Amino acid sequence: MSNKLNNKGSRRGNGRGYQRKGRPGIIRADSGTLRHVIEYLLAAVLLVLCVAVPLYASDGYHQIGNAKFEAYRKIMLTGFGVLLPLTAVYVIWRIFDRKASNGDGQRPNMRISVTDLFVIAYLALTAVSVVAGGFYEDALWGAYGWNTGFLSQLSFVLLYFYLSRFGKYYRVTLGVLCLTAAVVFGIGILHRLMIDPIGFYDGLTNEQKAQFLSTLGQATWYASFLIVLLPVGMGVFLYTRQRRWRVLSGIYMLIGFCTLVTQNSDSAYFALAGMLIVFFMVSCEKRELLCRFTAMLALFFAAGKIMYPLMRMRPNPDLEPDFITALVWTSRLTWGMLVLCLLLTLALHHAGRGKGAYGREPGGTGSDGGYSQVMIRRIRIGVPGAVAVLIIAVVTVIYLQSHGRLPEIIADKVAAVGYLNWSGDWGNGRGRIWEFAGRVILQESLPHRIFGVGPDCFNSYVTAYHGEEAALYWGNKLLTNAHNEWLTMLINGGILGAAAYLGIFVSAAGRFMQGRRRNDLLTGITAAIVAYMCYNFFCYQQVLCTPFVFMLMGMGEYILRDQNR
């Protein structure tokens, strides 16, 4: 029980925090002490996790994914092996504590949020999918090299619940995680400049150096860690009122932008678009926030223009920039966006002179400096609407182009943009994988379609039921997921498991946005959730991103619960 509750109970005299006359007070003292022990131990486990998993590698890039998971597995088994028994004792003690205080036999008030319910439902349905799939051994830890089986899913759920209930030191945890991330990002930048301060590039060809980065390994795994941690610093930069934290977060953000524009994974830019939409929806409320938002955009476009000449000075001849990366580096469009963002920043800054603190005009009728609620409401409806229309338009163009139904003059221009031309090779082979996964779903039995085939059992199921077709496409290579987390979850967890899993992210993002006015950190966490959802539309669960997004959601839940105490 928190100190806040204890103090409040003491003032009430006869409330929860006060022992009846004649009753020994040691129960209350010990239950409170045990809670503090759990909070300290949890913080220690998380600090080790935040440093060890991003930085540890047993033999450079050789089997680095397995090395990361082994570090994660040992930390989780050791940490939760101690925490779970202590928590069981604490919960039982709390039940008897309430009985001793009130004598009414009621259980302690344990509020359950909508997100909590989705997390519980997801864990239960994951267990059901293990039984429904029948691949019991494979489902325990998951496929080799990916390791997102049942025990990994259980660890994600435990990270969420422990942080949401015992995350008192989440600020320290988040600070250490971001500091570690800054080190990882800095090494990633140096690697793109062909500077190797950690010796991981020794003996690698230029082609291999183009594929691996920093202490995380494969570029898409690196990008998955980047898009989860970068929004936290961006949120602090936008919403903090302390100059010191704004400067530190600005440096962190710039390092993140410099590695984002050089990591060479187009999926990361879709994640960036998702987080920027979240930040814009909040920043449009106040002129000062909108000024910082445009300054942040200017820093992003400037990062591309800064890194391009640096990389030409120390080039890797085998690094071929993806479409969006090349656009950010050299396009006239991005030069124009840089100039536009700088002009908007100067205009908003100039317009804010003489106004009240934090951008408010004295006596202003709007939420900030004349921005009316009607205007803000229109922006919040218009921006998601415009994004939805854009997505529908792009999908329509891709469909019409692939079926030869566009006018020739338009089709020729569309043909020049690779992402608008659907084929089996679309998205580095994702087109073929998604089509195959769609056929797998259509041919599933009803129990498998509803309950799934088991966590990380995609390859086991495909080998058993679609082995010949998979071998025809990919030979001896293992297809362990659909390279789309939501499509993969539809197969591994079934319709019910996928719905519960999606519900975790959607409910958390919605609730955190509603509670953001009481703690601005919730906006950065929301942006990280949205970025993860966008990025993993093209990627997958793995140890460098999924545990950390569940940790962030647990922190956000703790903040909301702490506000309501």
MIDOVEX-822341 format. One line per field, with one value per residue (C-alpha): residue number from 1; residue in three letters; x negated, y, z negated. Coordinates in Angstrom, 3 decimals. Example, Ala and Ser with C-alpha at 12.3 -4.5 7.8 and 13.67 -1.06 7.14 Angstrom:
# MIDOVEX-822341
n c(1 2);
res c(ALA SER);
px c(-12.300 -13.670);
py c(-4.500 -1.060);
pz c(-7.800 -7.140);
# end
This chain:
# MIDOVEX-822341
n c(1 2 3 4 5 6 7 8 9 10 11 12 13 14 15 16 17 18 19 20 21 22 23 24 25 26 27 28 29 30 31 32 33 34 35 36 37 38 39 40 41 42 43 44 45 46 47 48 49 50 51 52 53 54 55 56 57 58 59 60 61 62 63 64 65 66 67 68 69 70 71 72 73 74 75 76 77 78 79 80 81 82 83 84 85 86 87 88 89 90 91 92 93 94 95 96 97 98 99 100 101 102 103 104 105 106 107 108 109 110 111 112 113 114 115 116 117 118 119 120 121 122 123 124 125 126 127 128 129 130 131 132 133 134 135 136 137 138 139 140 141 142 143 144 145 146 147 148 149 150 151 152 153 154 155 156 157 158 159 160 161 162 163 164 165 166 167 168 169 170 171 172 173 174 175 176 177 178 179 180 181 182 183 184 185 186 187 188 189 190 191 192 193 194 195 196 197 198 199 200 201 202 203 204 205 206 207 208 209 210 211 212 213 214 215 216 217 218 219 220 221 222 223 224 225 226 227 228 229 230 231 232 233 234 235 236 237 238 239 240 241 242 243 244 245 246 247 248 249 250 251 252 253 254 255 256 257 258 259 260 261 262 263 264 265 266 267 268 269 270 271 272 273 274 275 276 277 278 279 280 281 282 283 284 285 286 287 288 289 290 291 292 293 294 295 296 297 298 299 300 301 302 303 304 305 306 307 308 309 310 311 312 313 314 315 316 317 318 319 320 321 322 323 324 325 326 327 328 329 330 331 332 333 334 335 336 337 338 339 340 341 342 343 344 345 346 347 348 349 350 351 352 353 354 355 356 357 358 359 360 361 362 363 364 365 366 367 368 369 370 371 372 373 374 375 376 377 378 379 380 381 382 383 384 385 386 387 388 389 390 391 392 393 394 395 396 397 398 399 400 401 402 403 404 405 406 407 408 409 410 411 412 413 414 415 416 417 418 419 420 421 422 423 424 425 426 427 428 429 430 431 432 433 434 435 436 437 438 439 440 441 442 443 444 445 446 447 448 449 450 451 452 453 454 455 456 457 458 459 460 461 462 463 464 465 466 467 468 469 470 471 472 473 474 475 476 477 478 479 480 481 482 483 484 485 486 487 488 489 490 491 492 493 494 495 496 497 498 499 500 501 502 503 504 505 506 507 508 509 510 511 512 513 514 515 516 517 518 519 520 521 522 523 524 525 526 527 528 529 530 531 532 533 534 535 536 537 538 539 540 541 542 543 544 545 546 547 548 549 550 551 552 553 554 555 556 557 558 559 560 561 562 563 564 565);
res c(MET SER ASN LYS LEU ASN ASN LYS GLY SER ARG ARG GLY ASN GLY ARG GLY TYR GLN ARG LYS GLY ARG PRO GLY ILE ILE ARG ALA ASP SER GLY THR LEU ARG HIS VAL ILE GLU TYR LEU LEU ALA ALA VAL LEU LEU VAL LEU CYS VAL ALA VAL PRO LEU TYR ALA SER ASP GLY TYR HIS GLN ILE GLY ASN ALA LYS PHE GLU ALA TYR ARG LYS ILE MET LEU THR GLY PHE GLY VAL LEU LEU PRO LEU THR ALA VAL TYR VAL ILE TRP ARG ILE PHE ASP ARG LYS ALA SER ASN GLY ASP GLY GLN ARG PRO ASN MET ARG ILE SER VAL THR ASP LEU PHE VAL ILE ALA TYR LEU ALA LEU THR ALA VAL SER VAL VAL ALA GLY GLY PHE TYR GLU ASP ALA LEU TRP GLY ALA TYR GLY TRP ASN THR GLY PHE LEU SER GLN LEU SER PHE VAL LEU LEU TYR PHE TYR LEU SER ARG PHE GLY LYS TYR TYR ARG VAL THR LEU GLY VAL LEU CYS LEU THR ALA ALA VAL VAL PHE GLY ILE GLY ILE LEU HIS ARG LEU MET ILE ASP PRO ILE GLY PHE TYR ASP GLY LEU THR ASN GLU GLN LYS ALA GLN PHE LEU SER THR LEU GLY GLN ALA THR TRP TYR ALA SER PHE LEU ILE VAL LEU LEU PRO VAL GLY MET GLY VAL PHE LEU TYR THR ARG GLN ARG ARG TRP ARG VAL LEU SER GLY ILE TYR MET LEU ILE GLY PHE CYS THR LEU VAL THR GLN ASN SER ASP SER ALA TYR PHE ALA LEU ALA GLY MET LEU ILE VAL PHE PHE MET VAL SER CYS GLU LYS ARG GLU LEU LEU CYS ARG PHE THR ALA MET LEU ALA LEU PHE PHE ALA ALA GLY LYS ILE MET TYR PRO LEU MET ARG MET ARG PRO ASN PRO ASP LEU GLU PRO ASP PHE ILE THR ALA LEU VAL TRP THR SER ARG LEU THR TRP GLY MET LEU VAL LEU CYS LEU LEU LEU THR LEU ALA LEU HIS HIS ALA GLY ARG GLY LYS GLY ALA TYR GLY ARG GLU PRO GLY GLY THR GLY SER ASP GLY GLY TYR SER GLN VAL MET ILE ARG ARG ILE ARG ILE GLY VAL PRO GLY ALA VAL ALA VAL LEU ILE ILE ALA VAL VAL THR VAL ILE TYR LEU GLN SER HIS GLY ARG LEU PRO GLU ILE ILE ALA ASP LYS VAL ALA ALA VAL GLY TYR LEU ASN TRP SER GLY ASP TRP GLY ASN GLY ARG GLY ARG ILE TRP GLU PHE ALA GLY ARG VAL ILE LEU GLN GLU SER LEU PRO HIS ARG ILE PHE GLY VAL GLY PRO ASP CYS PHE ASN SER TYR VAL THR ALA TYR HIS GLY GLU GLU ALA ALA LEU TYR TRP GLY ASN LYS LEU LEU THR ASN ALA HIS ASN GLU TRP LEU THR MET LEU ILE ASN GLY GLY ILE LEU GLY ALA ALA ALA TYR LEU GLY ILE PHE VAL SER ALA ALA GLY ARG PHE MET GLN GLY ARG ARG ARG ASN ASP LEU LEU THR GLY ILE THR ALA ALA ILE VAL ALA TYR MET CYS TYR ASN PHE PHE CYS TYR GLN GLN VAL LEU CYS THR PRO PHE VAL PHE MET LEU MET GLY MET GLY GLU TYR ILE LEU ARG ASP GLN ASN ARG);
px c(0.000 -1.344 -2.391 0.362 2.995 1.413 1.352 4.920 5.975 4.199 6.056 9.377 8.508 10.758 9.822 7.617 4.339 5.244 5.109 7.960 7.278 5.879 4.745 1.011 -0.327 -3.005 -0.818 -0.456 -4.116 -5.261 -2.882 -4.082 -7.705 -7.157 -5.689 -8.787 -11.003 -9.087 -9.367 -13.140 -13.696 -11.571 -13.582 -16.841 -15.634 -14.463 -17.695 -19.699 -17.273 -17.493 -21.295 -22.075 -19.645 -20.528 -24.289 -25.118 -26.526 -28.492 -30.332 -29.775 -26.996 -27.238 -23.889 -23.345 -19.564 -19.957 -22.475 -20.038 -17.262 -19.457 -20.308 -16.619 -15.550 -18.047 -17.098 -13.393 -13.737 -15.932 -13.960 -10.474 -11.683 -12.219 -9.411 -6.525 -6.784 -7.174 -4.149 -2.067 -2.938 -2.167 1.271 2.232 0.971 3.063 6.190 5.650 4.560 7.959 9.721 7.677 8.437 12.115 13.246 15.666 13.935 13.753 10.875 8.578 9.769 7.855 9.029 8.904 8.698 9.876 6.259 5.746 8.707 7.306 3.905 5.496 7.680 4.649 2.634 5.558 6.217 2.503 2.641 5.712 3.874 1.099 3.680 5.568 2.396 0.942 -2.706 -3.436 -7.227 -7.567 -5.081 -7.023 -9.870 -9.019 -10.951 -14.735 -16.145 -12.840 -11.832 -8.426 -6.652 -4.299 -6.906 -8.019 -4.394 -4.025 -7.093 -5.595 -2.402 -4.333 -6.401 -3.177 -1.461 -4.486 -5.229 -1.557 -1.323 -4.858 -6.477 -7.264 -10.747 -9.679 -11.410 -14.797 -14.130 -13.111 -16.105 -18.577 -16.824 -17.040 -20.682 -21.463 -19.507 -21.541 -24.753 -23.287 -22.152 -25.530 -27.339 -24.802 -25.652 -29.393 -28.854 -27.113 -30.203 -32.324 -33.750 -33.686 -34.484 -33.387 -35.112 -31.928 -32.791 -36.095 -36.162 -32.836 -32.359 -30.897 -27.651 -27.420 -28.257 -25.319 -22.995 -24.176 -24.234 -25.514 -25.086 -21.669 -22.487 -20.182 -18.967 -15.251 -15.809 -17.791 -14.990 -12.399 -14.293 -14.756 -11.074 -9.990 -12.524 -12.782 -9.212 -9.921 -12.649 -10.540 -7.686 -9.939 -11.316 -7.825 -6.135 -8.691 -8.752 -12.285 -15.013 -17.565 -15.364 -14.454 -18.141 -18.970 -15.945 -16.731 -20.223 -18.761 -16.167 -18.752 -20.908 -17.793 -16.952 -20.514 -20.401 -16.821 -17.783 -20.759 -19.449 -17.955 -14.668 -11.636 -9.344 -10.827 -9.483 -5.947 -6.464 -7.771 -4.614 -2.498 -4.278 -4.254 -0.472 -0.093 -2.370 -0.665 2.789 1.619 -0.676 2.061 3.620 0.981 -1.127 -4.291 -3.843 -3.180 -6.350 -8.355 -6.678 -7.755 -11.248 -11.319 -10.354 -13.087 -15.619 -14.492 -14.876 -18.165 -19.448 -19.028 -20.873 -23.697 -24.220 -24.241 -27.496 -29.096 -28.276 -29.656 -32.916 -33.089 -30.951 -30.025 -29.817 -27.416 -24.865 -21.963 -19.529 -15.868 -13.332 -12.376 -15.943 -17.117 -14.221 -15.268 -18.916 -18.792 -15.256 -14.322 -11.027 -12.725 -14.865 -11.622 -10.131 -13.199 -12.884 -9.123 -9.492 -12.155 -9.938 -6.939 -9.026 -10.236 -6.713 -5.173 -7.961 -7.524 -3.747 -4.183 -6.169 -4.388 -1.996 -1.514 -3.490 -3.636 -2.159 1.094 2.395 3.586 7.351 7.383 10.604 9.107 7.206 4.063 3.450 6.705 6.814 10.472 11.814 13.703 10.461 8.691 11.617 11.558 7.821 8.190 10.894 9.269 5.767 6.783 9.394 6.777 4.461 7.293 8.138 4.453 4.149 7.340 6.115 2.722 4.309 6.724 3.900 1.913 4.958 5.781 2.152 1.725 4.870 3.946 6.949 5.187 4.984 1.684 0.396 0.989 -0.213 -3.593 -4.140 -2.945 -5.286 -8.246 -7.353 -8.144 -5.787 -2.798 -3.398 -2.184 -4.011 -5.529 -8.694 -6.824 -8.356 -11.445 -9.322 -6.475 -3.976 -4.537 -4.604 -1.333 0.416 -0.783 0.332 3.749 4.130 3.049 5.806 8.452 7.499 7.354 9.782 12.402 10.692 7.346 8.955 10.693 8.106 4.857 2.023 -0.105 -2.547 -5.473 -4.189 -3.717 -6.600 -5.534 -2.025 -3.193 -5.661 -2.976 -0.149 -1.720 -5.264 -5.358 -4.105 -6.497 -9.437 -8.484 -8.758 -11.564 -13.423 -15.193 -14.705 -12.350 -9.325 -8.815 -6.265 -4.288 -6.513 -3.378 -2.789 0.974 1.260 -1.088 0.999 4.138 2.533 0.709 3.418 6.501 9.272 9.883 6.214 5.499 8.503 7.343 3.771 4.876 7.176 4.173 2.529 5.669 7.097 3.745 3.193 6.730 6.639 3.164 4.223 7.205 5.012 2.107 3.050 2.051 -1.281 -2.816 -4.955 -1.785 -1.848 -5.337 -4.268 -1.191 -3.386 -5.659 -2.634 -1.374 -4.894 -5.196 -1.852 -2.827 -6.315 -5.181 -2.641 -5.769 -7.744 -7.331 -7.620 -11.141 -13.156 -14.489 -11.103 -8.140 -9.320 -10.076 -6.710 -4.988 -7.186 -6.127 -2.465 -2.990 -4.537 -1.600 0.860 -1.050 -0.853 2.923 3.415 1.171 3.197 6.433 5.248);
py c(0.000 3.402 6.033 8.249 5.727 5.076 8.756 9.224 6.219 7.575 10.877 9.062 7.330 4.337 3.657 1.160 2.545 2.435 -0.582 -1.077 -0.476 -3.559 -5.049 -5.503 -3.127 -5.414 -6.709 -3.269 -2.461 -5.749 -5.651 -2.137 -3.199 -6.200 -3.955 -1.749 -4.823 -5.913 -2.416 -2.309 -5.803 -5.075 -1.920 -3.869 -6.576 -3.987 -2.004 -5.142 -5.931 -2.418 -2.533 -6.190 -7.002 -4.037 -4.218 -7.896 -10.087 -13.283 -13.478 -10.296 -10.691 -14.485 -15.807 -12.443 -12.894 -16.065 -14.342 -11.498 -13.926 -16.007 -12.856 -11.912 -15.433 -15.671 -12.239 -13.061 -16.507 -15.185 -12.007 -13.460 -16.557 -14.244 -11.754 -14.189 -15.916 -12.549 -11.205 -14.239 -13.634 -9.925 -10.531 -13.036 -10.628 -7.840 -10.010 -10.786 -7.200 -5.986 -8.528 -7.431 -3.725 -3.872 -7.203 -7.402 -10.154 -8.050 -8.413 -5.461 -3.157 -4.246 -2.172 -3.813 -1.601 -2.372 -2.902 -5.287 -7.338 -7.546 -8.624 -11.325 -12.491 -12.595 -14.760 -17.143 -17.408 -17.968 -20.930 -22.200 -21.851 -24.118 -26.843 -26.147 -26.199 -29.358 -28.292 -28.395 -28.561 -25.894 -23.630 -23.536 -21.211 -20.824 -21.253 -21.277 -17.800 -16.055 -17.502 -15.865 -18.952 -19.214 -18.516 -15.387 -14.224 -14.891 -12.740 -9.859 -10.061 -10.190 -7.149 -5.257 -6.245 -5.798 -2.337 -1.327 -2.344 -2.000 0.437 3.125 3.644 3.738 7.092 5.636 2.589 4.733 7.021 4.118 2.554 5.795 6.292 2.771 3.486 6.647 4.586 2.005 4.736 6.465 3.252 2.726 6.130 5.397 2.043 3.719 5.936 2.752 3.509 0.483 1.354 -2.069 -4.415 -6.080 -5.379 -7.288 -9.842 -8.758 -7.891 -4.546 -6.327 -7.730 -4.354 -2.887 -5.398 -5.180 -2.256 -1.402 -3.974 -5.136 -6.933 -7.110 -3.689 -4.452 -5.638 -2.473 -0.340 -2.094 -1.036 2.462 3.133 2.035 4.179 7.271 8.537 8.740 11.347 13.154 13.397 14.846 17.410 18.526 18.712 19.308 22.793 22.419 23.745 21.178 18.229 19.891 20.207 16.621 15.185 17.312 15.795 12.302 12.998 14.305 11.194 9.104 11.009 10.657 6.885 6.693 8.274 5.925 2.558 1.927 0.252 1.848 0.311 2.685 5.676 4.311 4.061 7.645 8.786 7.086 8.738 12.151 11.965 11.329 14.236 16.590 15.754 16.945 19.767 21.529 22.562 25.192 27.528 26.797 23.056 23.514 25.597 22.789 20.263 22.119 22.524 18.758 18.159 20.566 18.565 15.362 16.740 18.385 15.020 13.561 16.432 16.258 12.505 12.231 14.174 12.472 9.072 10.117 10.979 7.479 5.359 1.708 0.818 -2.072 0.053 0.715 3.207 2.212 4.422 6.626 6.842 8.153 10.614 11.945 12.228 13.966 14.841 18.445 17.696 17.088 20.210 22.108 20.497 21.510 25.145 25.134 23.711 26.287 29.139 27.801 27.465 31.074 32.340 30.490 31.623 35.229 35.017 33.770 36.789 38.763 35.928 34.267 31.348 28.187 29.948 31.147 34.590 36.518 36.478 34.187 32.333 29.326 26.488 28.348 31.691 31.899 28.270 27.504 24.138 23.994 24.380 21.748 19.365 19.859 19.183 16.014 14.746 15.991 14.562 10.922 11.303 12.502 9.634 7.120 8.575 8.429 4.780 3.843 5.731 3.978 0.539 1.315 2.408 -0.743 -2.917 -1.180 -1.200 -4.907 -5.696 -3.395 -1.103 2.264 4.551 4.092 7.592 7.093 3.478 4.499 6.987 4.544 1.878 4.091 3.767 0.235 0.267 0.922 -2.231 -5.383 -8.641 -11.525 -9.460 -6.463 -5.210 -7.441 -10.532 -9.675 -9.769 -13.509 -14.169 -12.297 -14.075 -17.416 -16.543 -15.564 -18.981 -20.672 -18.884 -19.765 -23.452 -23.727 -25.880 -24.017 -24.628 -23.426 -20.389 -19.401 -20.403 -20.460 -22.952 -21.831 -18.997 -18.902 -22.120 -20.561 -22.586 -25.796 -25.495 -24.521 -27.425 -29.890 -28.711 -26.637 -28.009 -28.635 -25.169 -23.498 -25.526 -24.479 -20.803 -20.743 -24.031 -25.056 -21.662 -21.545 -19.269 -18.501 -15.689 -13.682 -10.578 -8.824 -9.227 -8.836 -11.407 -13.734 -13.346 -14.242 -17.607 -18.243 -16.915 -17.307 -14.759 -14.514 -14.252 -11.672 -9.584 -9.648 -8.783 -5.864 -4.749 -4.378 -1.785 0.068 0.343 1.399 4.080 5.434 5.533 7.064 9.824 10.594 10.818 12.695 16.104 14.911 13.457 14.426 11.276 9.396 11.088 9.762 6.268 6.483 7.485 4.495 2.150 3.546 3.398 -0.259 -1.072 0.663 -0.832 -4.359 -4.204 -5.072 -6.921 -9.217 -9.819 -10.240 -9.666 -6.212 -4.533 -6.449 -6.615 -2.899 -1.849 -3.961 -2.241 1.165 0.152 -1.030 2.333 4.149 2.012 2.719 6.454 6.273 4.147 6.439 9.466 7.843 6.854);
pz c(0.000 0.906 -1.612 -0.240 -1.185 -4.562 -5.421 -4.304 -6.354 -9.425 -9.175 -8.971 -12.191 -11.661 -8.023 -6.289 -7.532 -11.229 -13.514 -15.924 -19.562 -21.150 -17.822 -17.247 -14.594 -13.212 -10.329 -8.797 -9.211 -7.701 -4.715 -3.904 -4.302 -2.054 0.635 0.490 0.807 3.926 5.395 4.804 6.169 9.232 9.902 9.594 12.011 14.531 14.345 15.141 17.978 19.445 19.575 20.268 23.092 25.372 24.738 24.225 27.005 26.416 29.756 31.736 34.298 34.386 33.097 31.428 31.321 29.263 27.003 26.358 25.527 23.215 21.263 21.145 20.126 17.268 15.931 16.076 14.481 11.689 11.090 11.173 9.329 6.347 6.963 7.459 4.030 2.306 4.162 3.185 -0.477 -0.090 1.450 -1.273 -3.918 -2.435 -2.605 -6.291 -6.877 -5.700 -7.886 -10.907 -10.257 -9.406 -10.684 -7.743 -5.802 -2.630 -0.240 0.499 3.235 6.344 9.275 12.687 15.763 19.278 20.334 17.413 18.611 22.139 20.780 18.607 21.508 23.808 21.403 20.900 24.641 25.292 22.926 24.797 28.125 26.806 26.220 29.467 31.563 30.091 30.609 26.886 26.937 29.624 27.841 24.563 25.581 29.267 32.497 32.356 32.903 32.144 28.777 28.373 27.024 24.052 21.360 23.216 23.497 19.761 19.074 21.120 19.075 15.790 16.796 17.449 14.195 11.952 13.315 13.186 9.482 8.111 10.553 7.993 9.446 13.088 13.624 12.693 14.869 17.814 17.363 17.381 20.384 22.364 21.370 22.608 25.778 26.378 26.203 28.605 31.025 30.884 31.806 34.599 36.068 35.891 37.584 40.492 40.761 40.861 37.420 35.108 31.482 30.132 32.585 33.842 37.489 37.386 40.183 41.728 45.396 46.445 47.324 43.805 42.304 44.200 42.516 38.901 36.491 33.030 30.251 31.522 34.769 37.784 38.954 38.564 34.981 34.356 35.772 33.583 30.454 31.847 32.571 29.074 27.176 29.383 28.704 24.975 25.521 28.109 25.615 22.919 25.393 26.378 22.994 20.250 18.719 17.370 19.646 18.428 19.409 22.687 23.618 22.589 24.345 27.404 27.602 27.152 29.843 32.313 31.801 32.408 35.594 36.908 36.498 37.786 41.110 41.501 40.206 43.679 42.792 44.441 41.811 39.227 41.160 40.941 37.191 37.177 38.980 36.298 33.386 35.097 35.528 31.787 30.896 33.341 31.960 28.543 29.647 31.607 28.279 27.484 29.576 27.591 28.070 31.769 32.000 30.393 32.674 35.821 34.338 33.789 37.420 38.522 36.487 38.197 41.717 40.725 39.449 42.933 44.548 41.979 42.115 45.919 46.521 43.515 44.961 48.345 46.610 45.103 47.433 47.397 51.115 50.379 48.504 50.872 49.302 49.287 51.046 48.089 46.794 50.176 50.106 46.692 47.730 51.096 52.210 52.933 51.210 47.876 48.359 48.827 45.713 43.709 44.794 44.189 40.669 39.807 41.039 39.108 35.955 36.240 36.993 34.018 31.724 32.816 32.424 28.856 27.666 25.010 24.231 20.891 19.567 21.621 24.619 23.050 23.872 20.825 20.998 24.040 24.635 26.406 24.822 25.801 27.367 29.301 30.449 29.889 28.848 32.138 34.128 32.037 32.453 36.209 36.331 34.267 36.556 39.756 39.268 38.623 41.355 43.827 42.860 43.318 46.735 47.745 46.688 48.568 51.644 51.599 51.173 54.013 56.316 55.499 56.223 59.504 60.605 59.866 61.898 64.810 64.346 64.154 67.211 68.989 68.265 64.529 64.517 65.949 63.123 60.473 61.867 60.918 57.197 56.055 53.052 55.319 57.374 55.677 56.325 54.469 54.016 52.591 49.352 49.530 50.103 47.745 50.589 51.072 47.314 46.691 49.563 48.216 44.664 45.996 47.644 44.413 42.493 45.073 44.921 41.124 39.184 37.155 33.748 35.110 36.695 33.457 30.842 32.845 33.281 30.317 29.539 31.978 33.590 37.033 38.502 36.765 38.168 41.657 41.753 40.659 42.908 45.728 45.911 49.662 50.590 48.138 49.514 53.035 52.085 49.519 49.880 46.671 45.029 42.050 42.233 38.543 38.874 41.416 41.081 39.831 36.108 36.368 39.161 37.283 34.140 36.114 36.897 33.606 31.286 33.450 33.829 30.069 29.099 31.804 30.693 27.063 28.069 30.224 27.405 25.093 27.327 28.399 24.875 23.400 26.052 25.654 21.849 21.703 24.086 21.875 18.766 20.344 18.870 15.423 16.565 19.899 19.976 20.959 24.361 25.104 24.003 26.238 29.179 28.471 28.481 31.792 33.278 32.242 33.849 37.086 37.255 36.524 39.309 41.297 38.609 35.604 31.890 30.552 27.427 28.395 28.672 27.224 23.568 23.626 25.030 22.351 19.771 21.082 20.948 17.369 16.484 18.055 16.102 12.879 13.549 14.042 10.926 8.879 9.986 8.828 5.362);
# end
